[in-house]
Amino acid sequence: MPGQLYAVGSLGGTGIGSVSYLTDRVRSVAQPMFRLRQLIDAQEAIGKGRGDTWLFDKKKNVATQGGTLIETNTIPETQFTVVQGSGTITEYGNSVPWTMKAQTLDQIEIDSLTEQSLRDDMVKVLESAAGAQFAATDFIAVCVSTASVAFTTNGTATATATADLTGANVRSVVDYMRKKLIPKYDGMNYVCVASISSLAGLHADTATGGWIDLSKYTGEFAKNPMNGEVGTFYRTRFMEETGYLSNTIGNGSTRGQAVFLGADTVYEAVAIPEEIKVKNSVDYGRDLGIAWYALLGFKIVWNFAADGEQHVLFVTSA
């Protein structure tokens, strides 16, 4: 049985030979910082008994645009269509079992340490699942130089990045999003979630001008910054991410990925929200354990090929 055993030191046990004094504190491996799931702007508890596929409606523009009128003519009539997107509910989870002997005799608290480890794992798994949907956008941008960005609308990067984000590149991306009429995330600004390398390139660009550090925020943004937010530049709020986005993609070891987004981007449907579950013990209570479990799904809202609309842009490389 994999899990925590009293007889194996590396699995939390202390029952191997003579035991020296064990400190109360247990050190944990550093955890990455995930930021993307908090940006999902549509979440619905669909509950049980509704199958594993969920649908959501998307309203398109009117078929015929209006215009000037002639006094004696009637106002023209048109219509708009509603299309549906779909997502799939998926099971997620992981568990750590241990023996009653380990729980009874070990000097460390196996249950509390296990729960923390599983919560860390839960965050990484679900944030990565959400991140994969942001990265599934049709709008792709590649920083082909410090002053030029190549765009595609088919979900495929056709060029290789040779630069990180610079002030000029950010302006190109944001202007592209504005021309595509992508609505702002908070009504005033877009959001960029970037890897360390991508943000390092922007910070190193001394010609950017206009960068406002988080420490200099005022008003509502100062009161309620987003998790991982580090500053704003050119109508965009920037967040630092260390778990999902690559720091090395592209031509060189410092090229990184980033996601730019507006409003109405990724949908999350929940049948059972993430939770910690205690194992129903077997073998007369000798086989114990804890698990995390979730039954939910993520889906990017817009598909440019089908809808003529997309609200997420992925900065990456071939």
Secondary structure, DSSP 8 states (H G I E B T S, - for coil): --SB-TT-GGGT---SSS-----S-----------SGGG--EEEE--SSS-SEEEEEEEEEESS------TTS------EEEEEEEEE-EEEEEEEEEEHHHHHH-SS-HHHHHHHHHHHHHHHHHHHHHHHHHTT-SEEEEEEETTEEEEESSS---S---S---HHHHHHHHHHHHHTT---SSSS-EEEEE-HHHHHHHHH-TT----EEGGG--HHHHHS--TTEEEEETTEEEEE--SSS-SS-SSSTT---EEEE-SS-EEEEEEEEEEEEE---BGGGTEEEEEEEEEEEEEES--HHHHS---EEEE---
